[in-house]
């Protein structure tokens, strides 16, 4: 009896340890054809997933079972089984896919398809049954769902606007004019506002989502690129590709309150769920910079593969 109780105790402690385990950060490396796996507790690379091709956009299912990675040469969405950390499927999506987004409930996956000037909407339950939605901007790069799941915002490299897709109707609803070469997109947790970095304008455009209109423009660093919203919705971070830095925008005031130096060509970013750390992919330094998102200070740089494109934390 005592032995059985001891066994139950060990099992309970193991389950508790897993529940408290820090999440992993996944980093697609374009030129290495791999995804680096970072343990956010130790900030060390603990595994490398071979995807082949040219992995770019990345998203993870909310249940932590699957990773979705776009691959430019094959025109497909690569599905990785996170239990085995191996590729389980390739889903054709179109020519030169880039940014990947997933709805908060995990029901929908979106892929910006550059050469098709479209976004592919995929039901996670039936991934082979996708809908292609034409967008106005050329070379769409990012496709990001609003937290409430109603809208999909799509930015394009060769355009000065963001396409708004009605997810329920799976069709374009509106075009919002912003600065030149819009890139990263991030929403406040309540879906009230979206922030869009315009790389060639060195600006961040603030959009009122209810009206689908720009309500403010914030001067950022040189070649403003990636956007990440802290989970508490109080601070928005923008990566400045030409300045090798990341700036923090106070949502209440609309002012930049801090700027942190990172590696060369900082691109896309992601937070840990608790909002304490921000992970920044540095495309030309082959590293990921870790920022203390409360103290607004750099913590360390983690070597990864060649030309990291972005980060997702799950």
C-alpha positions as CSV (number, residue, x, y, z in Angstrom):
1,X,0.0,0.0,0.0
2,X,2.8,2.4,1.0
3,X,4.6,1.6,-2.3
4,X,1.5,2.4,-4.3
5,X,1.0,5.7,-2.5
6,X,4.6,6.6,-3.2
7,X,4.1,5.8,-6.9
8,X,1.0,8.1,-7.0
9,X,3.0,10.8,-5.3
10,X,5.8,10.6,-7.9
11,X,3.2,10.7,-10.7
12,X,1.5,13.7,-9.2
13,X,4.8,15.5,-8.8
14,X,5.7,14.7,-12.4
15,X,2.4,16.1,-13.6
16,X,2.9,19.3,-11.5
17,X,6.4,19.7,-12.9
18,X,5.1,19.5,-16.5
19,X,2.3,21.9,-15.8
20,X,4.8,24.4,-14.4
21,X,7.3,23.9,-17.2
22,X,8.4,27.0,-19.1
23,X,7.2,27.2,-22.7
24,X,9.4,26.8,-25.7
25,X,10.3,29.4,-28.3
26,X,10.4,28.2,-31.9
27,X,12.5,30.1,-34.4
28,X,12.4,29.4,-38.2
29,X,15.9,29.8,-39.8
30,X,15.4,30.6,-43.5
31,X,18.9,29.7,-44.8
32,X,19.3,26.6,-42.5
33,X,16.0,24.9,-43.4
34,X,15.5,24.4,-39.6
35,X,13.5,25.5,-36.6
36,X,15.5,26.1,-33.4
37,X,13.8,25.2,-30.2
38,X,14.6,27.4,-27.2
39,X,13.7,26.5,-23.6
40,X,12.6,29.8,-22.2
41,X,13.5,28.7,-18.6
42,X,17.2,28.4,-19.5
43,X,17.3,30.4,-22.7
44,X,19.2,27.6,-24.4
45,X,18.6,25.9,-27.7
46,X,17.5,22.4,-26.7
47,X,16.6,20.9,-30.1
48,X,16.7,21.6,-33.9
49,X,13.8,20.6,-36.1
50,X,14.7,19.9,-39.7
51,X,12.0,21.2,-42.1
52,X,14.0,21.6,-45.2
53,X,13.4,24.3,-47.8
54,X,13.2,27.9,-46.6
55,X,11.1,28.2,-43.4
56,X,9.6,31.7,-42.8
57,X,6.3,32.4,-41.1
58,X,5.4,30.3,-38.0
59,X,2.5,29.7,-35.7
60,X,1.6,27.1,-33.1
61,X,-1.7,25.5,-32.3
62,X,-3.1,26.6,-28.9
63,X,-3.0,23.1,-27.6
64,X,0.8,23.0,-28.3
65,X,0.5,19.9,-30.5
66,X,1.4,21.3,-33.9
67,X,3.7,23.9,-35.4
68,X,2.8,25.5,-38.8
69,X,5.7,26.8,-40.9
70,X,5.6,28.3,-44.4
71,X,8.1,27.0,-46.9
72,X,8.8,29.3,-49.9
73,X,10.4,26.8,-52.4
74,X,7.7,24.2,-52.1
75,X,4.8,26.6,-51.8
76,X,3.5,24.7,-48.8
77,X,2.6,24.9,-45.2
78,X,4.8,22.5,-43.2
79,X,3.0,20.9,-40.2
80,X,5.3,19.8,-37.4
81,X,4.2,17.3,-34.8
82,X,5.6,18.8,-31.5
83,X,5.4,15.5,-29.7
84,X,8.0,14.0,-32.0
85,X,9.4,17.3,-33.4
86,X,9.2,15.9,-36.9
87,X,7.4,17.1,-40.0
88,X,4.0,15.3,-40.4
89,X,2.5,16.9,-43.4
90,X,2.9,19.5,-46.3
91,X,-0.2,21.4,-47.3
92,X,0.0,23.2,-50.7
93,X,-0.9,26.9,-50.3
94,X,0.5,28.8,-53.3
95,X,3.7,30.4,-54.6
96,X,6.1,31.9,-52.0
97,X,4.1,31.7,-48.8
98,X,5.4,33.9,-45.9
99,X,3.6,35.0,-42.8
100,X,1.4,32.5,-40.9
101,X,-1.3,33.3,-38.4
102,X,-3.6,31.3,-36.3
103,X,-6.9,32.2,-34.6
104,X,-6.9,32.2,-30.8
105,X,-9.2,29.2,-30.7
106,X,-7.0,27.4,-33.2
107,X,-9.9,26.9,-35.7
108,X,-8.3,28.9,-38.5
109,X,-4.9,29.2,-40.0
110,X,-3.9,31.9,-42.4
111,X,-1.0,32.1,-44.8
112,X,0.1,35.2,-46.7
113,X,1.0,34.0,-50.2
114,X,3.3,36.6,-51.9
115,X,3.3,35.7,-55.6
116,X,-0.4,34.9,-55.6
117,X,-1.2,38.2,-54.0
118,X,-3.6,36.3,-51.7
119,X,-4.1,34.9,-48.3
120,X,-5.0,31.2,-47.8
121,X,-7.5,30.5,-45.1
122,X,-7.4,27.0,-43.8
123,X,-9.7,25.2,-41.3
124,X,-7.5,23.3,-38.9
125,X,-10.0,20.5,-38.8
126,X,-9.9,20.1,-42.6
127,X,-6.5,21.5,-43.7
128,X,-6.8,20.4,-47.3
129,X,-10.0,22.5,-47.8
130,X,-8.6,26.0,-48.0
131,X,-10.0,29.2,-49.3
132,X,-7.9,31.7,-51.2
133,X,-8.8,35.3,-50.7
134,X,-7.4,37.9,-53.1
135,X,-5.8,41.0,-51.5
136,X,-5.1,44.5,-52.9
137,X,-1.5,44.8,-51.8
138,X,1.3,43.0,-53.7
139,X,3.6,40.6,-52.0
140,X,1.5,40.1,-48.8
141,X,3.8,39.3,-45.9
142,X,1.9,39.1,-42.6
143,X,-1.6,37.7,-41.9
144,X,-2.7,38.2,-38.3
145,X,-6.1,37.4,-36.7
146,X,-7.7,39.8,-34.3
147,X,-8.1,38.2,-30.8
148,X,-11.8,38.0,-31.1
149,X,-11.4,36.0,-34.4
150,X,-13.6,38.4,-36.5
151,X,-10.9,39.9,-38.6
152,X,-7.7,39.0,-40.4
153,X,-5.3,41.9,-41.2
154,X,-2.9,41.4,-44.1
155,X,0.1,43.6,-44.8
156,X,2.0,43.7,-48.1
157,X,5.6,44.6,-48.9
158,X,4.7,46.4,-52.1
159,X,1.8,48.5,-50.9
160,X,0.8,51.2,-48.5
161,X,-2.3,49.6,-47.1
162,X,-3.6,46.8,-44.9
163,X,-6.3,44.5,-46.2
164,X,-9.1,43.6,-43.7
165,X,-10.6,40.1,-44.3
166,X,-13.9,39.2,-42.8
167,X,-13.1,35.7,-41.4
168,X,-16.7,34.5,-41.2
169,X,-17.4,35.5,-44.8
170,X,-13.8,34.6,-45.9
171,X,-13.8,37.7,-48.1
172,X,-12.1,41.2,-48.2
173,X,-14.0,43.8,-46.2
174,X,-11.9,47.0,-46.4
175,X,-8.6,48.5,-47.3
176,X,-6.8,50.7,-44.8
177,X,-4.2,53.1,-46.0
178,X,-1.0,53.2,-44.0
179,X,2.7,54.0,-44.7
180,X,5.0,52.5,-47.3
181,X,6.0,48.9,-47.0
182,X,3.8,47.8,-44.1
183,X,5.1,44.8,-42.2
184,X,4.4,43.6,-38.7
185,X,0.9,43.7,-37.2
186,X,-0.3,43.4,-33.6
187,X,-3.6,43.7,-31.8
188,X,-4.5,44.8,-28.3
189,X,-6.0,41.9,-26.3
190,X,-9.5,43.3,-26.5
191,X,-9.3,43.7,-30.4
192,X,-10.0,47.5,-30.1
193,X,-6.8,48.6,-31.8
194,X,-4.2,47.2,-34.3
195,X,-0.6,48.5,-34.6
196,X,1.1,48.2,-38.0
197,X,4.8,48.9,-38.7
198,X,5.6,50.6,-42.0
199,X,9.2,49.8,-42.8
200,X,9.9,52.5,-45.5
201,X,8.1,55.2,-43.4
202,X,9.8,54.5,-40.1
203,X,6.4,54.7,-38.5
204,X,3.8,52.7,-36.6
205,X,0.2,53.2,-37.6
206,X,-2.5,52.8,-34.9
207,X,-5.9,51.5,-36.3
208,X,-9.3,51.8,-34.6
209,X,-10.6,48.3,-35.4
210,X,-14.3,49.2,-34.9
211,X,-14.0,51.9,-37.6
212,X,-11.1,50.3,-39.5
213,X,-9.4,53.7,-39.6
214,X,-6.0,55.0,-38.7
215,X,-6.3,57.2,-35.5
216,X,-2.6,57.9,-34.8
217,X,0.9,57.7,-36.3
218,X,3.9,57.1,-34.1
219,X,7.5,57.8,-35.2
220,X,9.6,54.7,-34.7
221,X,13.2,53.8,-35.4
222,X,14.8,53.2,-38.8
223,X,13.1,50.5,-40.9
224,X,10.4,49.7,-38.4
225,X,9.4,46.1,-38.9
226,X,8.1,43.6,-36.4
227,X,5.3,44.3,-33.9
228,X,4.6,42.5,-30.6
229,X,2.0,43.4,-28.0
230,X,2.6,42.6,-24.4
231,X,-0.1,40.3,-23.1
232,X,-1.4,42.9,-20.6
233,X,-2.1,45.3,-23.5
234,X,-0.2,48.2,-22.0
235,X,3.0,48.2,-24.1
236,X,3.6,47.6,-27.9
237,X,7.1,46.7,-29.1
238,X,8.4,47.5,-32.5
239,X,11.7,46.2,-34.0
240,X,13.8,48.7,-35.9
241,X,15.6,46.8,-38.5
242,X,18.0,49.6,-39.5
243,X,18.9,50.6,-36.0
244,X,19.4,47.1,-34.5
245,X,17.0,48.0,-31.7
246,X,13.5,47.4,-30.3
247,X,11.4,50.3,-29.0
248,X,8.6,50.1,-26.5
249,X,5.4,52.2,-27.1
250,X,3.2,53.1,-24.1
251,X,-0.3,52.4,-25.3
252,X,-1.9,55.0,-23.0
253,X,0.2,57.9,-24.1
254,X,1.2,56.7,-27.6
255,X,4.8,57.6,-26.8
256,X,8.0,55.6,-27.1
257,X,9.3,55.1,-23.5
258,X,12.3,52.9,-24.0
259,X,14.6,51.5,-26.7
260,X,16.8,48.4,-26.3
261,X,19.7,47.4,-28.5
262,X,19.5,43.9,-30.0
263,X,21.3,42.0,-32.9
264,X,21.5,43.1,-36.5
265,X,18.3,43.3,-38.6
266,X,15.8,42.5,-35.9
267,X,12.7,41.1,-37.4
268,X,9.7,39.4,-35.9
269,X,9.2,38.8,-32.1
270,X,7.1,37.0,-29.5
271,X,6.4,37.2,-25.8
272,X,6.3,34.5,-23.2
273,X,2.7,34.1,-22.0
274,X,3.4,35.9,-18.7
275,X,4.7,38.9,-20.7
276,X,8.0,39.0,-18.8
277,X,10.3,38.2,-21.7
278,X,10.3,39.2,-25.4
279,X,12.2,37.1,-28.0
280,X,13.5,38.9,-31.1
281,X,14.8,37.2,-34.2
282,X,17.9,38.9,-35.6
283,X,18.1,38.0,-39.3
284,X,21.7,39.1,-39.9
285,X,23.2,38.2,-36.5
286,X,21.9,34.6,-36.6
287,X,20.7,35.1,-33.1
288,X,17.6,35.7,-30.9
289,X,17.8,38.6,-28.4
290,X,16.0,38.2,-25.1
291,X,14.5,41.3,-23.6
292,X,13.2,41.8,-20.1
293,X,9.9,43.4,-21.1
294,X,9.2,44.8,-17.6
295,X,12.5,46.4,-17.0
296,X,13.0,47.2,-20.7
297,X,16.5,45.8,-20.7
298,X,18.4,43.3,-22.8
299,X,19.2,40.0,-21.1
300,X,21.2,37.9,-23.5
301,X,21.6,36.8,-27.2
302,X,21.0,33.1,-28.2
303,X,22.8,31.7,-31.2
304,X,20.3,30.0,-33.6
305,X,20.4,29.0,-37.3
306,X,21.1,31.1,-40.3
307,X,18.8,34.1,-41.1
308,X,16.1,33.6,-38.4
309,X,12.8,35.1,-39.6
310,X,10.6,35.2,-36.5
311,X,9.6,33.6,-33.2
312,X,6.5,31.9,-31.7
313,X,6.3,30.9,-28.1
314,X,4.1,28.0,-26.9
